[in-house]
Amino acid sequence: MRRVVVGGFVSLDGVMQAPGGPEEDPTGGFEHGGWTFPFWDGVMDEAMGESFARPFDLLLGRRTYEIFAGYWPFTAGEIADPFNAATKYVATSSTAPLSWQNSVKLEGDVPQAVARLKQEEGPDLLTQGSSVLVQSLLAAGLVDELFLLTMPLLLGRGKKLIGDGSQPGEWQLVDNRTSTTGVLIARYRPKGPVRTGSFAQEAPSEAELARRERMQRDDDW
């Protein structure tokens, strides 16, 4: 059985749009493309190298696929070589041809197609970018690992990694390190359902009871 590993660069407020350069994805008037560049260091190089050292196939949304297809086939190296050799599974409704070698369109319902891929023998299915695709996979409970590099900045607006439709649940931190520039590099795996508890007083005050009643009515106060 194959795993889905979501890899992503994110800001503190969860934005993942155009991390590599201003020209990557300026849609929606996004003005901060290339925001990862000032934070890059040897620790991040090492972490990314480790991530791509194991066998993998790529699982991409169409916009990210087009960004990659315009870059990686025209270069070579530690990351380019496995990217070019990997099978690229692409979530797209477009009928335009997929020009990058070893590219396959996901047919039909995308989460169902990914669920079928997971049942096959083969390497991990690794996402990069692809916010719409990732949100649909999180909503369907298909993600087996999050590999996140969180930069110490706020971007305010832009495409987000996590959407409102994600399945609730706890995630276990299985590996982490910090770069020399303050980037948190972490891996998380699903742990189980959300647990809850309460720090409330056993005998709440009248003011607290009144507050709870107002909350139940959802009063504008």
N, C-alpha and C positions, 0 to 999 in steps of 0.2 A: 504493500500500500504506500502511496506517495503522500508526502506532506506538502502543505501550502505554507510557505514562509514569506511573510510580508516584510519587505525591506523599505525603509524610508528615512529621508532627512526631514525633520520637523522643527518648527519654532516652538517656543514655550507656549504659544497660544494655538498650537496644533496645525499651523499652515504648512503645506508641503509643495506649494506651487513654485515652479521655475527655480529650483535650488542652484542650478549650474550656470545660469547666465541670463542676461536681460532678454535675449532673443528666444529663449526656450518656450515660454508661454506667457505672453502679455495679455491674454484674454481677460475681460472684466476690468480692464484698466490697471492691472497689477503692475506696480512700479518698482519692485524690489528684486527682480530677477538676478540671480547670482549671489544670493545672501549667504551661501555656505562658504564661499571662497575665502573670506578673511579668517575663517576659523580652521582651515585645513592644516593638518600637521602630520608628523610621522606616525602618531598613534592611530589616527584615522586611516592612514594608508595601510597600516598593519591589519586593522580590523576589517577593512574592506577586502584586502587580499585573502584573509582567512575565510571570509564569507563566500568568495568565489573560487576557493581552492577545491571545494568538494564538487562532485558532479551535480549539475542542475539543468533544468529547462526554464525558460522565461515565460511568465504569464503577464501579459501587458494589455492595457487599454489602448485604443487606437491613437490617441494623441501622443502618449509616451512612445508607442511603437514608431510613429513617424519621426519623433525627435531622435530616437536611437538609430533608425534606419538611415538617417541623413548623416550620421557620425561614425558609428562603430564599423561598418563595412569598409571604411576608407582609412582605417588605422590598424595597428597591430600592437600587441603587448600583453601584459599579464592579465588584464581584464578584457581587452578587445578579442583576444583569441578564443576564450571560452564563450563569450557572448556570440561571436559569429558562428561557432560550431554548434551551439545549443539549438534545440527546437524552440521556436517562438510561437506560443499559443496566443492568439490575438482576439480580444473581445471587441467586435465592431459590427455595426449594421451597414457599413459601406460596402458597395460592390466593387470598389476600386481594388486592383490587384495588390498583393503583398509582395513587394519586390525584394526584400531582404531574404537571403538564403535560409532555407529550413523554417519557413513561416507557415503557420496553419491557422485558418480562421475557425473560431469556436462557433459551431452551428447551434441554432435554437436558443433556448433559455441558458444564459451564461452560467449561473450558479449550478444548474443541473449538469451542464457540460463539464464544469470543473469537478463536480462530485464524481462523475464517471471517470475522469482522468485520475482522480485520487485512488480509485479502485484498481488501477493498472499497476504493473510493475514498472519501475523507472526511477529516475532521480527526483529530488525535491523540485517542486514548482515554485519558482522565486519571482515575486513581483518587485517592480521598481516603479516609483511614481504611481500613476494610474489610479487617481483618487476615486473616481466613480466605480471602477472595478473593485477596488479594495473595500469600499463601503458596502457593496453588494455581497462580497464574500463574508465580511464580518456580520452582516445581517442574517446570512444563511448559516452561520456557525461553521464555516469551512476553513478558518485560519488556524493553523497548528502552532505557529510561532510568529512573534513580532520582533524584528531586528531594527531598532530605532536609534538614530543618532540625533539627539535633541540639542539644538543650538541655543546658546544663551541670548536670545533676542526675541522681541515681540514684533510681529508684522502687521497686526491689526486686522487685515482682511486678506482673502485669498482662498484657494481651494484647500479644504481640510482633510486630514487623514481619517478622523473619526466623525461619522454622521449620527444623527438622532436614531437611526434604525438599527444600530449595532445591538447584538444580543447581550443582555446583562450577564456578568460573570466576573469572577476573580481571575487574575493572571499572576503566575508565579515568576518572580525574577530569577533567572537561571544563570545569568552572566552579566557582569557590568564592569566598566572601567571609565576613566575620565581622561580626556585629552589634555594637552598642555594649554589649550585655549578655552577650556571649560565646557567642552562638548561631552554630554552624557551618552555613552555607548552601551546599550543594554539589550538583552534578549529576554523575552517573556513567553511563557507557555500557558495555555488554559489550565486552571486549577480546579474550578468547580463553580457552583452557584454563588450568588452574592449572599454573604452572611450579614446579619444586622444585630443590633443591640441597642441599649438606651442608657444614657447618663442622667435621665430624668429623676427627680425626687420621687420617692415612694408615695409621699402625700403632697401633691402639687398645691401651690397656693391658689387662692381665688383669682388672682390676676392671671396666673398661668392657665387656669381653666377657661377664663374668659377669652384669653388669646387663642386657645385651641378651638373654641367655638367659632371665633371670627375666621380662623383659617379654614374650618370646615365649610363655612359659607362662602369662602373665597372673596371676602369683602375687599373693596379697594380702600385700604387704610394705611 
